[in-house]
Amino acid sequence: MKAATVAAVATAVASASPSRGGLVRGVPVPSAAQLEYQQREIVALTHFNMATFFREGDPACSAFNWAKSQKPAAFAPTKLNISNWLESYRAVGAKSAILTAKHGCGFHLWPTNVTLPNGDNYGYHVGGEGGIGIDIVGEFARVMQEAKMPHGFYYSLKDSFYMNAINDAVRPPSTLIHGQVNVTQQQFEDIEVAAVTELWSNYGDLVRTISVHFRIRLRTKERQWCAHRVRFAVFADAAWV
């Protein structure tokens, strides 16, 4: 965005509501937060998750690879160097960075304390049985914070092969395969809300990105998340090109 344009928009923002933007002489203007987001221009996204070790796609886990991909040990980076990621972000001129904390397989890149309906730990994460034991999310946050690089996390709410949920909906119990968790739609949504709340609570004042287009209770949880100074963007049905 050119400096003159930024200055003009900033003036318009000052005339509008500071939190929600508004109309200035009939023209919609962004809120201060939206303007700040626009000025970042280039945002780096590191897509690093269970899919890295199996195949592209969402979810990357499937009945064809689940015998292996269901195991936390299958997420097995041998030369993890998040400082190198930072160098790459800076080299392309990125002004903030995002890491996939959880994608379609359902695997968490942090040692979650979220529990399943039976009271057991969620289990499918870096701290799970045989897992790498490294808090990838925590290390990413630490490196970015030390470098003063604004950062956040991409958390896909709509799919979890681990919980047999595809495209926002838990599939019938008759479709379960070994290693998947049997949950109801309500339980699936409760677990996802708990995981996102934990993520946003434990890793600082972050710029976050949610991938979501389903019936989860975002409005209900909004005030709680704002208490953690969360700023989030919501992707609807988007096409990647």
C-alpha positions as CSV (number, residue, x, y, z in Angstrom):
1,M,0.0,0.0,0.0
2,K,1.4,3.4,-1.0
3,A,2.2,5.9,1.8
4,A,-0.3,8.5,0.5
5,T,-3.0,5.9,0.4
6,V,-2.2,4.7,3.9
7,A,-2.3,8.3,5.2
8,A,-5.6,8.9,3.5
9,V,-7.1,5.7,5.0
10,A,-5.6,6.5,8.4
11,T,-7.3,9.9,8.3
12,A,-10.6,8.2,7.4
13,V,-10.2,5.7,10.2
14,A,-9.6,8.4,12.7
15,S,-13.0,9.8,11.7
16,A,-14.7,6.5,12.1
17,S,-15.3,4.2,15.1
18,P,-11.8,3.3,16.5
19,S,-12.8,-0.3,17.1
20,R,-15.1,-1.1,14.2
21,G,-14.4,1.3,11.4
22,G,-17.5,2.8,9.8
23,L,-18.7,5.0,7.0
24,V,-17.0,8.3,6.1
25,R,-19.0,10.4,3.6
26,G,-20.7,7.1,2.6
27,V,-17.5,5.2,2.0
28,P,-16.7,2.2,4.2
29,V,-13.3,2.5,6.0
30,P,-11.5,-0.2,8.0
31,S,-11.1,-0.3,11.7
32,A,-7.6,0.4,13.2
33,A,-7.0,-3.3,13.5
34,Q,-7.9,-4.0,9.9
35,L,-5.7,-1.2,8.7
36,E,-2.8,-2.6,10.8
37,Y,-3.4,-6.0,9.2
38,Q,-3.3,-4.5,5.7
39,Q,-0.1,-2.6,6.4
40,R,1.7,-5.9,7.1
41,E,1.4,-6.7,3.4
42,I,3.4,-10.0,3.4
43,V,2.6,-12.6,6.0
44,A,4.6,-15.8,6.1
45,L,2.7,-19.1,6.6
46,T,4.6,-22.2,7.6
47,H,2.5,-25.3,6.9
48,F,4.2,-27.8,9.1
49,N,2.2,-30.6,10.5
50,M,1.5,-34.3,10.2
51,A,0.8,-33.7,6.5
52,T,4.5,-32.9,6.1
53,F,5.3,-36.6,6.5
54,F,2.5,-38.1,4.4
55,R,0.8,-36.3,1.6
56,E,-0.7,-32.9,0.6
57,G,-4.4,-32.4,1.2
58,D,-6.9,-31.6,3.8
59,P,-7.1,-33.8,5.7
60,A,-3.7,-35.4,4.7
61,C,-4.5,-38.3,6.9
62,S,-6.7,-41.0,5.4
63,A,-7.7,-44.7,5.7
64,F,-4.7,-45.4,3.5
65,N,-2.1,-44.0,5.8
66,W,-3.8,-43.9,9.2
67,A,-2.1,-47.0,10.5
68,K,1.1,-44.9,10.6
69,S,-0.2,-41.3,10.7
70,Q,-2.3,-41.9,13.8
71,K,0.9,-42.3,15.8
72,P,2.4,-39.1,17.4
73,A,5.8,-40.6,16.6
74,A,5.0,-40.2,12.9
75,F,5.6,-36.5,13.2
76,A,9.4,-36.8,13.3
77,P,11.4,-33.8,12.2
78,T,15.2,-34.4,12.5
79,K,16.6,-31.0,11.8
80,L,14.1,-28.6,13.3
81,N,15.5,-25.0,13.1
82,I,12.9,-22.4,13.7
83,S,15.5,-19.7,13.6
84,N,16.1,-20.7,9.9
85,W,12.4,-20.1,9.3
86,L,12.8,-16.6,10.7
87,E,15.7,-15.9,8.3
88,S,13.5,-17.0,5.4
89,Y,10.6,-14.8,6.6
90,R,12.9,-11.8,6.7
91,A,14.4,-12.6,3.3
92,V,11.1,-12.3,1.6
93,G,10.1,-9.2,3.5
94,A,7.4,-10.8,5.7
95,K,6.2,-8.5,8.5
96,S,4.5,-11.3,10.5
97,A,4.4,-15.1,10.5
98,I,1.9,-17.8,11.1
99,L,2.4,-21.5,11.9
100,T,-0.2,-24.3,11.5
101,A,-0.8,-25.4,15.1
102,K,-3.4,-28.0,14.0
103,H,-4.6,-29.0,10.5
104,G,-6.9,-31.6,9.1
105,C,-5.4,-34.7,10.7
106,G,-6.2,-33.3,14.1
107,F,-2.5,-33.4,15.3
108,H,-1.5,-30.6,17.7
109,L,1.9,-29.1,17.6
110,W,1.8,-28.3,21.3
111,P,1.5,-30.7,24.3
112,T,-2.2,-30.1,25.0
113,N,-4.0,-30.7,28.2
114,V,-7.4,-30.9,26.5
115,T,-9.3,-34.0,27.4
116,L,-11.6,-36.4,25.5
117,P,-15.1,-37.1,26.7
118,N,-13.9,-40.1,28.8
119,G,-11.4,-37.9,30.7
120,D,-8.3,-39.2,28.9
121,N,-5.8,-36.7,27.5
122,Y,-6.5,-35.7,23.8
123,G,-3.4,-37.8,23.0
124,Y,-2.7,-36.9,19.4
125,H,0.0,-34.2,19.8
126,V,3.7,-33.7,20.1
127,G,3.6,-34.8,23.7
128,G,1.6,-37.9,23.1
129,E,2.9,-41.4,23.3
130,G,6.1,-41.7,21.3
131,G,5.9,-38.1,20.2
132,I,8.8,-35.8,19.7
133,G,8.3,-34.2,23.0
134,I,9.1,-30.7,21.7
135,D,6.5,-27.9,22.1
136,I,6.8,-26.7,18.5
137,V,4.2,-23.9,19.1
138,G,6.1,-22.7,22.2
139,E,9.4,-22.7,20.4
140,F,7.9,-20.9,17.4
141,A,6.4,-18.2,19.8
142,R,9.7,-17.8,21.6
143,V,11.8,-17.4,18.5
144,M,9.4,-14.9,17.0
145,Q,9.0,-12.9,20.2
146,E,12.7,-12.6,20.7
147,A,13.0,-11.4,17.1
148,K,10.1,-9.0,17.6
149,M,8.3,-10.6,14.7
150,P,4.5,-10.5,15.1
151,H,3.2,-14.0,14.9
152,G,0.2,-16.2,15.2
153,F,-1.3,-19.6,14.5
154,Y,-3.5,-21.3,11.9
155,Y,-5.9,-23.7,13.5
156,S,-8.3,-25.6,11.2
157,L,-11.6,-26.1,13.1
158,K,-13.5,-27.8,10.3
159,D,-11.6,-31.2,10.0
160,S,-10.1,-33.7,12.4
161,F,-9.5,-37.2,11.0
162,Y,-8.6,-38.2,14.5
163,M,-12.1,-37.4,15.7
164,N,-13.7,-38.7,12.4
165,A,-14.9,-35.2,11.5
166,I,-14.8,-34.1,7.9
167,N,-16.1,-30.8,6.4
168,D,-17.5,-29.6,9.8
169,A,-19.4,-32.8,10.6
170,V,-18.7,-35.9,12.7
171,R,-19.3,-38.9,10.6
172,P,-21.4,-41.9,11.9
173,P,-19.8,-44.3,14.4
174,S,-20.2,-47.0,11.8
175,T,-17.4,-45.4,9.7
176,L,-14.8,-45.3,12.5
177,I,-11.5,-47.1,11.9
178,H,-8.9,-48.2,14.5
179,G,-7.2,-45.2,16.2
180,Q,-10.0,-42.7,15.6
181,V,-12.0,-41.3,18.6
182,N,-15.7,-41.8,18.8
183,V,-17.3,-38.4,19.6
184,T,-20.6,-36.7,19.0
185,Q,-20.9,-33.5,17.0
186,Q,-21.3,-31.5,20.3
187,Q,-18.3,-33.2,21.8
188,F,-16.2,-32.5,18.7
189,E,-17.1,-28.8,18.8
190,D,-16.4,-28.6,22.6
191,I,-13.0,-30.1,22.1
192,E,-12.1,-27.8,19.3
193,V,-13.2,-24.7,21.4
194,A,-11.2,-26.0,24.4
195,A,-8.1,-26.5,22.2
196,V,-8.3,-23.0,20.6
197,T,-8.9,-21.4,24.0
198,E,-5.8,-23.2,25.4
199,L,-3.7,-22.2,22.4
200,W,-4.7,-18.6,22.7
201,S,-4.4,-18.5,26.5
202,N,-0.9,-19.9,26.7
203,Y,1.2,-18.4,23.9
204,G,1.2,-14.7,24.4
205,D,-0.4,-11.6,22.7
206,L,-0.7,-13.0,19.2
207,V,-2.0,-12.2,15.8
208,R,-4.0,-15.4,15.0
209,T,-5.7,-16.9,12.1
210,I,-8.6,-19.4,12.3
211,S,-9.7,-21.4,9.4
212,V,-13.4,-22.0,10.0
213,H,-16.7,-22.1,8.2
214,F,-18.9,-24.3,10.5
215,R,-21.4,-24.0,13.3
216,I,-18.9,-23.7,16.1
217,R,-19.9,-21.2,18.8
218,L,-17.4,-18.4,17.9
219,R,-19.8,-15.7,19.0
220,T,-20.3,-17.3,22.4
221,K,-16.5,-17.6,23.0
222,E,-15.6,-14.2,21.5
223,R,-15.5,-12.3,24.8
224,Q,-13.4,-15.0,26.5
225,W,-10.9,-15.0,23.7
226,C,-10.8,-11.2,23.7
227,A,-9.8,-11.4,27.4
228,H,-6.6,-13.0,26.2
229,R,-6.0,-10.0,23.8
230,V,-6.8,-12.2,20.8
231,R,-7.1,-10.8,17.3
232,F,-8.3,-13.3,14.8
233,A,-9.2,-13.6,11.2
234,V,-11.7,-16.0,9.9
235,F,-11.4,-17.8,6.6
236,A,-14.7,-18.7,5.0
237,D,-14.8,-21.1,2.0
238,A,-11.6,-20.0,0.4
239,A,-9.8,-21.4,-2.6
240,W,-6.0,-21.7,-2.5
241,V,-4.2,-20.9,-5.7
